[in-house]
């Protein structure tokens, strides 16, 4: 009895854009809008996560806002945003919005009461 293979390449040869070929370097989550569970839709094809989100445009309210490294008031501040700055909302966790300024970052958390929908 002979066996046949559906591929002419050996089983050890990785194929496709997402191969399980070993550990990868984890991106800096404060510079790239990606978490373990979610990423900006613009990163699909570059990073593999369970879910991708289409950003919802928001505007920073009068008085500005701090972009935080984590969803808590005592987290390190990544950037100070001015009134009217654009923010790409990707997820809401409690009273915190997670997102980015652009696909190139920075990415972090802003208290939800500091953002308003873009009209």
C-alpha positions as CSV (number, residue, x, y, z in Angstrom):
1,X,0.0,0.0,0.0
2,X,1.4,3.4,-1.0
3,X,0.6,6.7,0.7
4,X,0.1,10.0,-1.0
5,X,0.4,13.5,0.2
6,X,-1.7,16.5,-0.8
7,X,1.4,18.6,-0.9
8,X,4.7,18.1,-2.6
9,X,6.5,20.0,0.1
10,X,7.7,18.3,3.3
11,X,5.5,18.7,6.3
12,X,8.3,20.7,8.1
13,X,8.2,23.5,5.4
14,X,6.1,26.5,6.7
15,X,3.5,27.9,4.3
16,X,1.1,30.8,4.4
17,X,1.1,34.2,6.1
18,X,0.6,32.8,9.6
19,X,2.7,29.8,10.3
20,X,3.3,28.3,13.7
21,X,7.0,28.3,13.3
22,X,8.1,29.4,16.8
23,X,7.9,32.4,19.1
24,X,7.5,35.9,17.6
25,X,8.6,39.2,19.0
26,X,5.7,40.8,20.9
27,X,5.1,44.4,19.7
28,X,5.1,47.3,22.2
29,X,1.4,47.7,23.0
30,X,1.9,51.4,23.7
31,X,3.2,51.9,20.2
32,X,1.1,49.5,18.2
33,X,-2.8,49.2,18.6
34,X,-2.7,45.5,19.6
35,X,-3.6,43.6,22.7
36,X,-3.7,39.8,23.3
37,X,-7.4,39.7,22.4
38,X,-7.9,42.6,20.0
39,X,-6.1,44.7,17.3
40,X,-6.8,47.5,14.9
41,X,-8.3,46.2,11.7
42,X,-5.3,47.8,9.9
43,X,-3.0,45.2,11.5
44,X,-4.9,42.2,10.0
45,X,-2.4,40.3,7.9
46,X,0.5,41.5,10.0
47,X,-0.5,40.2,13.5
48,X,-2.8,37.3,14.5
49,X,-5.3,38.0,17.3
50,X,-8.8,36.5,18.0
51,X,-10.6,39.8,17.0
52,X,-10.0,42.9,14.9
53,X,-11.8,46.2,15.5
54,X,-12.7,48.9,13.0
55,X,-11.9,52.2,14.8
56,X,-14.7,54.5,15.8
57,X,-13.6,58.1,15.5
58,X,-13.7,60.2,18.6
59,X,-12.6,63.7,19.5
60,X,-10.9,64.8,22.7
61,X,-13.2,67.1,24.7
62,X,-12.3,70.6,26.0
63,X,-9.6,70.4,28.7
64,X,-7.7,67.6,26.9
65,X,-7.0,64.1,28.1
66,X,-4.2,61.9,29.2
67,X,-3.5,58.8,27.2
68,X,-2.6,56.1,29.8
69,X,-0.7,52.9,29.6
70,X,-3.4,50.9,31.5
71,X,-7.1,51.5,32.3
72,X,-6.5,53.1,35.7
73,X,-5.8,56.7,37.0
74,X,-2.4,55.8,38.5
75,X,-1.0,54.2,35.3
76,X,1.9,55.9,33.5
77,X,0.9,58.7,31.1
78,X,1.9,58.0,27.5
79,X,0.8,61.3,26.0
80,X,-1.2,64.4,26.7
81,X,-3.9,65.1,24.1
82,X,-5.3,68.5,23.4
83,X,-8.9,69.5,22.9
84,X,-10.1,68.4,19.4
85,X,-7.4,65.8,18.9
86,X,-8.6,62.7,17.0
87,X,-8.7,59.3,18.8
88,X,-9.5,56.0,17.2
89,X,-11.7,54.1,19.7
90,X,-11.3,50.3,19.5
91,X,-12.8,49.0,22.8
92,X,-14.5,50.2,25.9
93,X,-13.7,48.6,29.3
94,X,-15.7,50.0,32.1
95,X,-15.0,53.8,32.2
96,X,-12.0,53.5,29.9
97,X,-11.7,53.7,26.1
98,X,-8.8,51.8,24.5
99,X,-7.5,52.9,21.1
100,X,-4.9,54.9,19.3
101,X,-4.1,58.2,17.7
102,X,-3.3,56.4,14.5
103,X,-2.3,53.0,13.2
104,X,1.3,54.0,14.0
105,X,0.4,54.7,17.6
106,X,0.6,55.6,20.3
107,X,-2.0,53.3,21.8
108,X,-3.5,53.4,25.2
109,X,-6.5,54.2,27.4
110,X,-8.4,57.4,27.9
111,X,-11.2,58.0,30.4
112,X,-14.4,57.7,28.4
113,X,-15.8,61.0,29.7
114,X,-12.9,62.8,27.9
115,X,-14.1,61.7,24.4
116,X,-17.1,62.7,22.2
117,X,-18.2,61.2,18.9
118,X,-17.0,63.0,15.8
119,X,-19.9,64.8,14.1
